[in-house]
Amino acid sequence: MEDRAQILRKMVANIYHPHSASIQGVKEETRDIKTLTLVFKDQEIQDHFTFQPGQFVLVSVFNCGEAPISISSSPTFSEGLQLSIKKMGLLTGEIHRYTEGEEVGLRGPYGNGFPLDELCGHNLLFVGGGIGLAPLRSLIQYVFSKRSEFGRVTVLYGARTPRDIVFKDDLAAWGREKDVKVLTTVYRDNPEWKGEVGPLSPLLEKAAISPSNTKAIICGHPAIISYVIFDLLKMGFAEDEIISTLERNMKCGVGKCGHCSIGSKFTCMHGPVFTYRQIKEFPSVL
């Protein structure tokens, strides 16, 4: 049996080197987004792999390279690691062709994750746009697994069309929880859609959000983040109470390549989670 030092060395190696992971399940969320459930082939890595909501892994595919993907499952999810992947290019297109039993490489986790200790005891407002709901899902599921440690939960979500809504089952299930409000809007509806139509901002007023004892967590396209932050500041949210992810052109995950630099910071190391107080000090990112 390996001693603790050997196990720790293996876990450090896991951060820098890809390890094979088998696809245990594939769920089609939308026409261009799939959620993969993955399990490491090495049982010891599987047993000791840990992460925080908001962190990401680098996914490698033979002959395609690797790409950063946010983890969309909670650390408390016991059936593997879930990644929700939008088809956007060569690598993600290849992954979308994969089926159960096939393998990818994973290294990480990387990034700083959401500040769980600071969120405990507060009401939580989640605002997500499109695939931006994926890293928020990791935190939301975590919150529900430790429900007594958090206050009221509000989830506001926007998608391009009804067909583009991700995690439909989750959104419905969250809305049935006690002290939880879920509101969804689309930018373009269809005859079957009976919900809200338009941008996310009006949902803030409809949800009757109070900044008192509330932390806001945002993820989505930079334009969405920018508008929502503007509205939250007008509502009286403090700069440290607004938490957002920033998506940059991350490559190495360890702050060496420089692709994701923002001034003196690297998104892959110092982010991707920042408070608005931090964000406003960066060169123009929103």
C-alpha positions in Angstrom: 0.0 0.0 0.0 1.3 3.5 -0.9 2.2 5.8 2.0 0.8 9.3 2.4 3.8 10.9 0.8 3.5 8.8 -2.3 -0.2 9.6 -2.6 0.5 13.4 -2.2 3.2 13.1 -4.9 0.7 11.5 -7.2 -1.9 14.2 -6.5 0.7 17.0 -7.3 1.5 15.2 -10.5 -2.2 15.2 -11.3 -2.2 19.0 -11.3 0.5 19.2 -14.0 0.0 16.0 -16.1 -3.2 14.8 -17.8 -4.7 11.5 -16.4 -7.0 9.3 -18.4 -10.7 9.6 -17.6 -13.5 7.4 -18.9 -16.8 8.8 -20.0 -19.5 7.2 -17.9 -22.5 9.2 -19.2 -23.4 11.7 -21.9 -26.4 14.0 -21.6 -27.5 16.3 -24.4 -28.5 19.6 -22.8 -29.1 21.5 -26.0 -28.3 21.2 -29.7 -24.7 22.3 -29.0 -24.0 21.6 -25.3 -23.5 18.2 -23.8 -22.7 17.2 -20.2 -20.2 14.4 -19.7 -19.8 12.4 -16.5 -16.2 11.3 -16.2 -14.3 8.9 -13.9 -10.5 8.7 -13.6 -9.1 5.4 -14.7 -6.7 5.5 -11.8 -8.8 4.6 -8.8 -6.4 6.4 -6.4 -6.7 9.6 -8.4 -10.5 9.2 -8.5 -10.6 8.7 -4.7 -8.5 11.7 -3.8 -9.5 14.2 -6.5 -10.9 17.4 -4.9 -11.9 20.8 -6.2 -13.9 23.9 -5.3 -17.0 25.1 -7.2 -15.7 27.6 -9.8 -12.5 25.8 -10.6 -11.8 24.3 -14.1 -9.8 21.5 -15.6 -7.9 21.2 -18.8 -9.3 18.5 -21.1 -7.0 16.9 -23.6 -8.1 15.0 -26.8 -5.6 13.1 -28.9 -4.6 15.0 -32.0 -6.7 18.0 -31.0 -4.8 19.5 -28.0 -6.5 20.6 -24.8 -9.0 23.2 -23.6 -10.1 24.7 -20.3 -13.6 23.5 -19.2 -15.4 24.6 -16.1 -16.5 21.9 -13.7 -20.3 21.8 -13.6 -20.9 19.3 -10.8 -20.6 19.8 -7.1 -17.6 18.4 -5.1 -20.3 16.5 -3.2 -21.4 14.7 -6.4 -20.3 11.1 -5.8 -20.8 9.6 -9.3 -17.8 11.3 -11.0 -16.9 14.7 -12.4 -19.3 16.5 -14.7 -18.2 18.8 -17.5 -20.8 20.7 -19.7 -19.1 21.4 -23.0 -20.3 23.7 -25.7 -19.4 22.7 -29.3 -17.3 25.6 -30.6 -14.2 24.3 -32.4 -12.1 21.3 -33.3 -11.5 19.9 -29.8 -15.0 20.5 -28.5 -16.5 19.2 -31.8 -14.5 16.0 -31.4 -15.6 15.6 -27.8 -19.2 15.9 -28.9 -18.7 12.8 -31.0 -17.5 10.8 -28.0 -19.8 8.2 -26.4 -19.8 6.2 -23.1 -16.6 4.2 -22.6 -14.3 6.6 -24.6 -11.5 8.5 -22.8 -10.1 12.0 -22.5 -7.2 13.4 -20.5 -7.8 15.6 -17.5 -5.4 17.8 -15.6 -6.1 20.1 -12.7 -8.1 21.5 -11.0 -7.0 25.1 -11.7 -8.1 28.5 -10.5 -9.3 29.9 -7.2 -13.0 28.8 -7.1 -15.8 30.6 -5.3 -15.2 31.9 -1.7 -17.3 29.3 0.1 -16.5 30.5 3.6 -17.5 34.1 2.7 -20.8 32.9 1.2 -21.9 30.8 4.2 -24.8 32.4 6.2 -25.8 34.8 3.3 -28.7 34.9 0.9 -27.3 34.1 -2.6 -28.2 35.6 -5.9 -27.1 33.6 -9.0 -27.2 35.3 -12.4 -26.2 33.2 -15.4 -26.3 33.5 -19.2 -26.1 30.6 -21.6 -23.3 28.1 -20.8 -22.3 30.5 -18.0 -24.8 28.5 -15.8 -22.3 25.6 -15.8 -19.8 26.8 -13.1 -22.8 28.3 -11.2 -24.4 24.9 -11.2 -21.4 23.5 -9.4 -21.9 26.0 -6.6 -25.7 25.8 -6.6 -25.6 22.0 -6.2 -23.0 22.4 -3.4 -25.3 24.9 -1.6 -28.2 22.5 -1.8 -26.0 19.7 -0.4 -25.3 21.9 2.6 -28.6 23.8 2.7 -28.7 24.8 6.3 -25.5 26.8 5.9 -27.0 29.3 3.5 -30.0 31.6 3.3 -32.5 32.2 0.5 -31.4 31.3 -3.0 -32.4 33.2 -6.2 -31.4 31.9 -9.6 -31.9 34.2 -12.7 -31.0 32.6 -16.0 -31.1 33.9 -19.6 -30.7 32.0 -22.9 -30.9 32.9 -26.5 -34.0 30.8 -27.3 -36.0 28.2 -25.4 -34.0 25.5 -27.3 -30.8 26.9 -25.8 -31.8 26.6 -22.1 -29.3 24.3 -20.3 -29.9 22.2 -17.3 -33.7 22.2 -17.7 -34.2 19.5 -15.2 -32.0 21.2 -12.6 -33.8 24.6 -13.1 -37.2 22.9 -12.5 -35.9 21.0 -9.5 -34.3 24.0 -7.9 -37.5 26.0 -8.2 -39.3 23.4 -6.1 -36.9 23.8 -3.2 -37.9 25.7 -0.1 -36.7 29.4 0.0 -35.6 29.2 -3.6 -36.8 31.3 -6.5 -35.9 30.5 -10.2 -36.7 32.9 -13.0 -35.7 32.2 -16.6 -35.9 34.5 -19.7 -35.1 34.1 -23.4 -34.1 36.7 -25.9 -36.2 35.2 -28.7 -39.2 33.1 -27.9 -41.3 30.6 -29.9 -45.1 29.8 -29.9 -44.6 27.2 -27.1 -42.7 29.4 -24.8 -44.8 30.8 -21.9 -42.1 32.4 -19.8 -40.2 35.7 -19.7 -38.8 37.3 -22.9 -36.0 39.9 -22.9 -32.7 40.6 -21.1 -31.8 39.5 -17.6 -31.8 42.9 -15.9 -35.7 43.1 -15.5 -35.6 39.9 -13.6 -33.7 41.5 -10.8 -36.7 43.8 -10.1 -39.2 41.0 -10.6 -37.3 38.8 -8.1 -37.4 41.6 -5.5 -33.8 41.2 -4.6 -32.5 43.0 -1.5 -28.8 43.7 -1.2 -29.0 43.2 2.6 -27.1 40.1 3.6 -27.0 39.0 -0.1 -24.0 37.9 -2.2 -24.4 38.0 -6.0 -22.6 35.5 -8.2 -22.5 36.1 -11.9 -21.3 34.1 -14.9 -21.9 34.6 -18.6 -20.8 36.6 -21.6 -18.8 39.8 -20.7 -21.6 42.0 -21.9 -24.1 40.2 -19.6 -21.7 40.5 -16.7 -21.2 44.2 -17.3 -24.9 45.0 -17.5 -25.8 43.0 -14.4 -23.0 44.5 -12.4 -24.2 48.0 -13.3 -27.7 47.1 -12.2 -26.5 45.5 -8.9 -24.4 48.6 -8.0 -27.5 50.8 -8.6 -29.4 48.5 -6.3 -26.9 49.1 -3.5 -24.7 46.0 -3.7 -21.2 46.6 -2.3 -18.3 45.9 -4.7 -17.1 43.0 -2.6 -20.6 41.4 -2.6 -20.5 41.0 -6.4 -18.6 38.0 -7.5 -18.0 37.1 -11.1 -16.0 34.7 -13.3 -13.8 36.1 -16.1 -13.2 34.1 -19.2 -9.8 34.7 -20.9 -7.8 32.8 -23.4 -6.4 30.3 -20.9 -3.8 27.7 -22.2 -1.4 26.4 -19.6 -3.3 26.6 -16.4 -0.2 27.5 -14.3 0.5 31.1 -15.3 3.5 30.4 -17.6 2.2 31.1 -21.1 0.8 34.5 -20.5 -2.3 34.1 -22.7 -4.7 34.9 -19.9 -2.9 37.9 -18.3 -4.9 40.8 -17.0 -2.4 43.4 -16.0 -0.3 41.8 -13.4 -2.8 38.9 -12.8 -3.3 35.6 -14.6 -6.9 34.4 -14.9 -5.9 30.7 -14.7 -4.2 31.3 -11.3 -5.7 34.3 -9.6 -9.1 33.7 -11.1 -11.3 32.8 -12.8 -13.4 34.1 -9.8 -13.0 37.7 -8.8 -15.0 40.3 -6.9 -16.1 43.5 -8.7 -13.7 45.4 -6.5 -10.8 43.4 -8.1 -12.3 43.5 -11.6 -12.6 47.3 -11.7 -8.8 47.6 -11.2 -8.0 45.5 -14.2 -7.5 46.9 -17.8 -10.8 46.9 -19.7 -12.1 43.3 -19.4 -15.9 43.8 -19.5 
